[in-house]
Amino acid sequence: MFSKLPPATCRTLAGVPRIIDEIAPIPARFRKDTGKNIRDLSELLTSRRPSLTGHYLGNPARLSAYLRYFFPWNLFRLCKLFAGENAPSREGGVELLFPEHNLRPDVPILIADLGSGPLTLPAALWISMPSLRREKIEFRCFDINRQILKTGERLFAGITGENIGRETPHWSIKTIASSLTEARLEKKQTLVTAINVYNELFRKLNAADGDALETFADGEAARLSSFCGENGAVLIVDPGVPRSGEFIAHIRDAFIERGFSIDAPCTHQADCPMRTSKTQNRAAKWCHFTFSTHEAPQALHDLSRMARLPKERGVLSFLLARKGAAQRSAIPKRNPIRVISDAFPLPDTRYARYGCSEKGLVLLAGNRAEIELLRSGAVISARISGAEPRDKKSGALVLDAASACRA
């Protein structure tokens, strides 16, 4: 995950700002307000979130700001997530999202995208997974705002461009104006997605009431699992902030209780080390991933600086849960570890990154060059006995990065 994007993906992403301007042009007299509108919407989605309503994109200025800033940044983040899940064939996350048994010519892939907005998920799949363009896929895209769905249809057509007739003849997209709670599906789905949805839904819960968030997560796991067919999966992506990380941990537990396996980012089905460290009164940790944005379109960087909201790092939290218990193999001699942080200095001149394993939170320590090779999101492996020394601040097991190797 989060590895270097293929050149073709970067080229397509670079064309997105131009397509947005063609689909939803701004009258010349309003262009000077674009940066202000982006900042205002950013504040509404963060510091003024309690005042947010489900129809906030009904305002033309907010819709324009969302399409020009938030939509392309969300596209970029999803492409970074999908484009490199340990796939030397450059198929990206295809094998992870859609195991081979689901890719049969006589069986369409059914995808329900909840809170789809401007069809960000279908566009990201098309851009980052070229092999999927040959498959028969039926999308059901739900959003409470009919206008944003219609705009998304035009954006998707613009992004696929001249290739849509040749490479996506079997992709069908049906947009449905509906909230997540009112969504209904006639068929069980191959994949159910909720991208940047739940951070808007749990905003009204008391942040100090952990039980309320846990109850909410349990109810949503029940709802999402009811949409899944045999071996169906659920993908949740949210901003990489502490509250979203806490929600991800809760809904992960709820899926496991329902017999789901956790395909990613977890390398195990054991208790979440992030929640364990919290109960032990350690420094707050939450599962999230960061990555450089240098591959994002230059026009998007320019707009972001103009709006005084530059992005040097991307961040997100996510979960991929699949119906059916994980297949257990023989006990491995080495433990897989998912790297979950940027590099940071230690007091003894060494550097480190945090990792997540079945044995709990680990601290991978070594010289700067060794640590910088272990990018956030990568899977490595090391022998972990559980008797290693623990970091005083986090309680993590301290491992020598030099003894770890790529899985």
BAVEXSE-97469 format. One line per field, with one value per residue (C-alpha): residue in three letters; x, y, z; chain. Coordinates in steps of 0.2 Angstrom, whole numbers, m for minus. Layout:
<sites>
rest <- [ALA, ...]
X <- [X, ...]
Y <- [Y, ...]
Z <- [Z, ...]
kette <- [A, ...]
</sites>
This chain:
<sites>
rest <- [MET, PHE, SER, LYS, LEU, PRO, PRO, ALA, THR, CYS, ARG, THR, LEU, ALA, GLY, VAL, PRO, ARG, ILE, ILE, ASP, GLU, ILE, ALA, PRO, ILE, PRO, ALA, ARG, PHE, ARG, LYS, ASP, THR, GLY, LYS, ASN, ILE, ARG, ASP, LEU, SER, GLU, LEU, LEU, THR, SER, ARG, ARG, PRO, SER, LEU, THR, GLY, HIS, TYR, LEU, GLY, ASN, PRO, ALA, ARG, LEU, SER, ALA, TYR, LEU, ARG, TYR, PHE, PHE, PRO, TRP, ASN, LEU, PHE, ARG, LEU, CYS, LYS, LEU, PHE, ALA, GLY, GLU, ASN, ALA, PRO, SER, ARG, GLU, GLY, GLY, VAL, GLU, LEU, LEU, PHE, PRO, GLU, HIS, ASN, LEU, ARG, PRO, ASP, VAL, PRO, ILE, LEU, ILE, ALA, ASP, LEU, GLY, SER, GLY, PRO, LEU, THR, LEU, PRO, ALA, ALA, LEU, TRP, ILE, SER, MET, PRO, SER, LEU, ARG, ARG, GLU, LYS, ILE, GLU, PHE, ARG, CYS, PHE, ASP, ILE, ASN, ARG, GLN, ILE, LEU, LYS, THR, GLY, GLU, ARG, LEU, PHE, ALA, GLY, ILE, THR, GLY, GLU, ASN, ILE, GLY, ARG, GLU, THR, PRO, HIS, TRP, SER, ILE, LYS, THR, ILE, ALA, SER, SER, LEU, THR, GLU, ALA, ARG, LEU, GLU, LYS, LYS, GLN, THR, LEU, VAL, THR, ALA, ILE, ASN, VAL, TYR, ASN, GLU, LEU, PHE, ARG, LYS, LEU, ASN, ALA, ALA, ASP, GLY, ASP, ALA, LEU, GLU, THR, PHE, ALA, ASP, GLY, GLU, ALA, ALA, ARG, LEU, SER, SER, PHE, CYS, GLY, GLU, ASN, GLY, ALA, VAL, LEU, ILE, VAL, ASP, PRO, GLY, VAL, PRO, ARG, SER, GLY, GLU, PHE, ILE, ALA, HIS, ILE, ARG, ASP, ALA, PHE, ILE, GLU, ARG, GLY, PHE, SER, ILE, ASP, ALA, PRO, CYS, THR, HIS, GLN, ALA, ASP, CYS, PRO, MET, ARG, THR, SER, LYS, THR, GLN, ASN, ARG, ALA, ALA, LYS, TRP, CYS, HIS, PHE, THR, PHE, SER, THR, HIS, GLU, ALA, PRO, GLN, ALA, LEU, HIS, ASP, LEU, SER, ARG, MET, ALA, ARG, LEU, PRO, LYS, GLU, ARG, GLY, VAL, LEU, SER, PHE, LEU, LEU, ALA, ARG, LYS, GLY, ALA, ALA, GLN, ARG, SER, ALA, ILE, PRO, LYS, ARG, ASN, PRO, ILE, ARG, VAL, ILE, SER, ASP, ALA, PHE, PRO, LEU, PRO, ASP, THR, ARG, TYR, ALA, ARG, TYR, GLY, CYS, SER, GLU, LYS, GLY, LEU, VAL, LEU, LEU, ALA, GLY, ASN, ARG, ALA, GLU, ILE, GLU, LEU, LEU, ARG, SER, GLY, ALA, VAL, ILE, SER, ALA, ARG, ILE, SER, GLY, ALA, GLU, PRO, ARG, ASP, LYS, LYS, SER, GLY, ALA, LEU, VAL, LEU, ASP, ALA, ALA, SER, ALA, CYS, ARG, ALA]
X <- [0, 5, 19, 24, 10, 12, 15, m2, m11, m2, m6, m25, m25, m16, m30, m44, m43, m46, m61, m68, m67, m75, m90, m93, m85, m84, m91, m76, m84, m83, m66, m58, m68, m63, m49, m60, m74, m62, m56, m74, m79, m64, m68, m86, m79, m68, m69, m87, m92, m107, m116, m114, m130, m133, m137, m121, m116, m133, m124, m117, m101, m98, m101, m88, m76, m79, m77, m61, m52, m59, m64, m47, m38, m49, m46, m28, m29, m39, m27, m12, m22, m27, m12, 1, m5, 11, 7, 22, 10, 4, m13, m14, m26, m37, m32, m36, m53, m59, m51, m49, m64, m75, m68, m78, m85, m102, m103, m103, m95, m108, m102, m113, m105, m113, m112, m104, m104, m97, m94, m76, m75, m79, m67, m53, m56, m55, m40, m29, m35, m34, m37, m54, m60, m62, m74, m92, m96, m113, m112, m126, m121, m130, m130, m142, m138, m145, m136, m119, m122, m127, m112, m102, m109, m102, m86, m84, m88, m75, m62, m64, m65, m63, m59, m76, m84, m69, m63, m78, m93, m98, m97, m115, m118, m135, m136, m149, m153, m154, m146, m135, m149, m162, m151, m159, m152, m160, m145, m131, m115, m97, m91, m99, m90, m91, m78, m77, m95, m94, m84, m100, m112, m104, m101, m116, m111, m103, m85, m82, m95, m85, m100, m110, m97, m95, m114, m115, m101, m109, m126, m116, m107, m124, m131, m115, m114, m132, m128, m113, m115, m104, m86, m92, m82, m84, m71, m72, m60, m61, m49, m34, m39, m41, m60, m60, m47, m57, m72, m62, m56, m74, m81, m67, m72, m90, m86, m75, m89, m100, m88, m79, m60, m50, m40, m32, m23, m22, m10, m20, m37, m31, m36, m31, m15, m21, m36, m25, m12, m27, m34, m16, m16, m2, 1, m14, m12, m24, m22, m19, m7, 3, 11, 19, 8, 22, 13, m3, m7, 3, m13, m20, m5, m6, m25, m21, m8, m19, m32, m19, m22, m6, m5, 13, 7, m9, m17, m31, m38, m46, m53, m56, m67, m73, m87, m80, m67, m49, m40, m27, m11, 3, 11, 24, 41, 41, 27, 20, 20, 11, 21, 9, 19, 31, 49, 54, 70, 73, 83, 98, 101, 92, 76, 60, 43, 28, 21, 6, 7, m2, 9, 4, 11, 30, 43, 55, 71, 87, 98, 90, 93, 86, 70, 67, 66, 51, 38, 21, 9, 22, 21, 38, 41, 51, 53, 43, 44, 34, 49, 57, 60, 46, 46, 43, 32, 21, 23, 27, 39, 56, 63, 79, 74, 89, 82, 66, 63, 50, 36]
Y <- [0, 18, 14, 24, 27, 20, 34, 31, 34, 50, 56, 53, 61, 76, 79, 79, 97, 102, 90, 98, 115, 108, 100, 113, 130, 144, 161, 173, 185, 171, 164, 176, 168, 150, 150, 157, 145, 130, 137, 139, 122, 115, 124, 117, 99, 101, 115, 119, 101, 101, 113, 102, 96, 81, 93, 105, 102, 110, 127, 131, 139, 124, 112, 121, 120, 102, 97, 107, 103, 88, 77, 77, 75, 60, 53, 54, 46, 31, 28, 28, 15, 4, 5, m5, m19, m30, m32, m34, m36, m18, m25, m14, m20, m30, m47, m40, m32, m45, m63, m73, m84, m68, m63, m75, m69, m76, m67, m48, m39, m30, m15, m4, 13, 21, 40, 40, 59, 63, 44, 45, 27, 21, 34, 29, 11, 15, 26, 14, m3, m4, m23, m20, m11, m27, m34, m33, m22, m16, m1, 5, 23, 30, 48, 60, 73, 70, 84, 78, 61, 68, 79, 63, 54, 68, 68, 49, 51, 64, 55, 39, 49, 41, 24, 23, 14, 3, m2, 0, m7, m19, m5, 0, 14, 17, 32, 32, 47, 40, 41, 27, 22, 21, 11, m4, m18, m31, m42, m47, m38, m42, m26, m13, 3, 18, 31, 47, 43, 38, 53, 63, 51, 50, 68, 70, 57, 63, 62, 58, 43, 28, 17, 27, 25, 7, 4, 15, 4, m12, m7, m1, m18, m27, m16, m17, m36, m39, m32, m44, m60, m75, m70, m52, m38, m21, m7, 8, 23, 38, 53, 47, 57, 49, 48, 39, 27, 24, 20, 8, m1, m3, m9, m21, m30, m30, m38, m51, m55, m58, m71, m59, m59, m43, m43, m26, m17, m30, m44, m54, m56, m53, m38, m21, m15, 2, m1, m11, 3, 15, 3, 3, 22, 23, 38, 39, 29, 26, 16, 28, 29, 44, 46, 59, 69, 74, 63, 73, 85, 101, 111, 103, 108, 126, 127, 121, 134, 147, 142, 142, 123, 115, 96, 89, 72, 62, 53, 40, 26, 11, m7, m21, m35, m50, m62, m79, m83, m81, m97, m102, m109, m117, m106, m96, m94, m75, m63, m51, m33, m19, m3, 11, 27, 39, 38, 48, 51, 42, 50, 38, 45, 30, 32, 21, 17, 9, m7, m18, m36, m51, m49, m31, m14, m15, m1, m5, 4, 6, 19, 32, 23, 7, 15, 26, 10, 4, 15, 17, 4, m9, m27, m34, m49, m53, m66, m59, m69, m57, m56, m41, m25, m12, 6, 16, 29, 18, 0, m6, m21, m14, m24, m21, m16, m24, m41, m38, m42, m39, m52]
Z <- [0, m3, m14, m30, m42, m60, m72, m81, m64, m61, m79, m77, m60, m67, m79, m66, m61, m80, m81, m66, m73, m89, m80, m67, m73, m61, m68, m69, m56, m43, m46, m34, m20, m23, m10, 3, m1, 1, 18, 24, 19, 27, 43, 42, 40, 55, 68, 64, 61, 75, 63, 48, 40, 28, 13, 16, m3, m9, m7, m24, m17, m6, m20, m31, m17, m13, m32, m34, m18, m8, m23, m31, m14, m10, m27, m24, m7, m13, m28, m16, m6, m21, m32, m23, m11, m13, m31, m42, m57, m54, m52, m36, m24, m36, m28, m11, m15, m27, m24, m40, m36, m38, m55, m67, m84, m79, m62, m62, m47, m37, m28, m16, m13, 2, 3, m14, m17, m34, m37, m30, m27, m45, m52, m41, m45, m64, m62, m51, m57, m76, m76, m68, m84, m93, m79, m78, m63, m57, m45, m34, m28, m14, m8, 0, m12, m30, m37, m32, m39, m56, m56, m52, m67, m78, m69, m71, m90, m92, m82, m92, m108, m125, m117, m109, m124, m127, m109, m98, m109, m94, m80, m76, m63, m55, m44, m29, m19, m2, 15, 22, 34, 21, 8, 1, m10, m20, m22, m10, m14, m19, m10, 1, 3, 14, 9, 21, 27, 45, 51, 46, 54, 71, 73, 84, 97, 113, 110, 129, 128, 121, 124, 112, 98, 101, 100, 84, 76, 81, 73, 57, 56, 57, 43, 31, 34, 29, 12, 9, m2, 1, 3, 1, 9, 17, 14, 26, 23, 34, 38, 48, 64, 82, 82, 65, 72, 87, 76, 65, 80, 87, 70, 67, 84, 78, 61, 70, 81, 66, 59, 47, 44, 43, 27, 29, 36, 50, 48, 62, 70, 88, 98, 91, 99, 98, 110, 121, 123, 127, 141, 148, 150, 137, 125, 113, 97, 83, 67, 52, 38, 31, 14, 3, m9, m21, m35, m33, m48, m48, m52, m36, m26, m33, m28, m11, m8, m14, m2, 12, 14, 7, 9, 10, 18, 15, 29, 31, 41, 33, 36, 24, 32, 23, 26, 32, 45, 40, 35, 47, 41, 51, 64, 55, 62, 59, 63, 50, 55, 47, 48, 54, 56, 49, 54, 70, 81, 97, 111, 108, 90, 82, 72, 73, 66, 75, 69, 72, 75, 83, 98, 100, 96, 91, 89, 75, 79, 70, 60, 50, 33, 39, 46, 31, 20, 30, 22, 31, 26, 21, 28, 35, 46, 61, 75, 90, 107, 117, 129, 120, 130, 130, 125, 141, 132, 122, 130, 112, 110, 104, 89, 79, 62, 54, 59, 50, 32, 19, 19]
kette <- [A, A, A, A, A, A, A, A, A, A, A, A, A, A, A, A, A, A, A, A, A, A, A, A, A, A, A, A, A, A, A, A, A, A, A, A, A, A, A, A, A, A, A, A, A, A, A, A, A, A, A, A, A, A, A, A, A, A, A, A, A, A, A, A, A, A, A, A, A, A, A, A, A, A, A, A, A, A, A, A, A, A, A, A, A, A, A, A, A, A, A, A, A, A, A, A, A, A, A, A, A, A, A, A, A, A, A, A, A, A, A, A, A, A, A, A, A, A, A, A, A, A, A, A, A, A, A, A, A, A, A, A, A, A, A, A, A, A, A, A, A, A, A, A, A, A, A, A, A, A, A, A, A, A, A, A, A, A, A, A, A, A, A, A, A, A, A, A, A, A, A, A, A, A, A, A, A, A, A, A, A, A, A, A, A, A, A, A, A, A, A, A, A, A, A, A, A, A, A, A, A, A, A, A, A, A, A, A, A, A, A, A, A, A, A, A, A, A, A, A, A, A, A, A, A, A, A, A, A, A, A, A, A, A, A, A, A, A, A, A, A, A, A, A, A, A, A, A, A, A, A, A, A, A, A, A, A, A, A, A, A, A, A, A, A, A, A, A, A, A, A, A, A, A, A, A, A, A, A, A, A, A, A, A, A, A, A, A, A, A, A, A, A, A, A, A, A, A, A, A, A, A, A, A, A, A, A, A, A, A, A, A, A, A, A, A, A, A, A, A, A, A, A, A, A, A, A, A, A, A, A, A, A, A, A, A, A, A, A, A, A, A, A, A, A, A, A, A, A, A, A, A, A, A, A, A, A, A, A, A, A, A, A, A, A, A, A, A, A, A, A, A, A, A, A, A, A, A, A, A, A, A, A, A, A, A, A, A, A, A, A, A, A, A, A, A, A, A, A, A, A, A, A, A, A, A, A]
</sites>
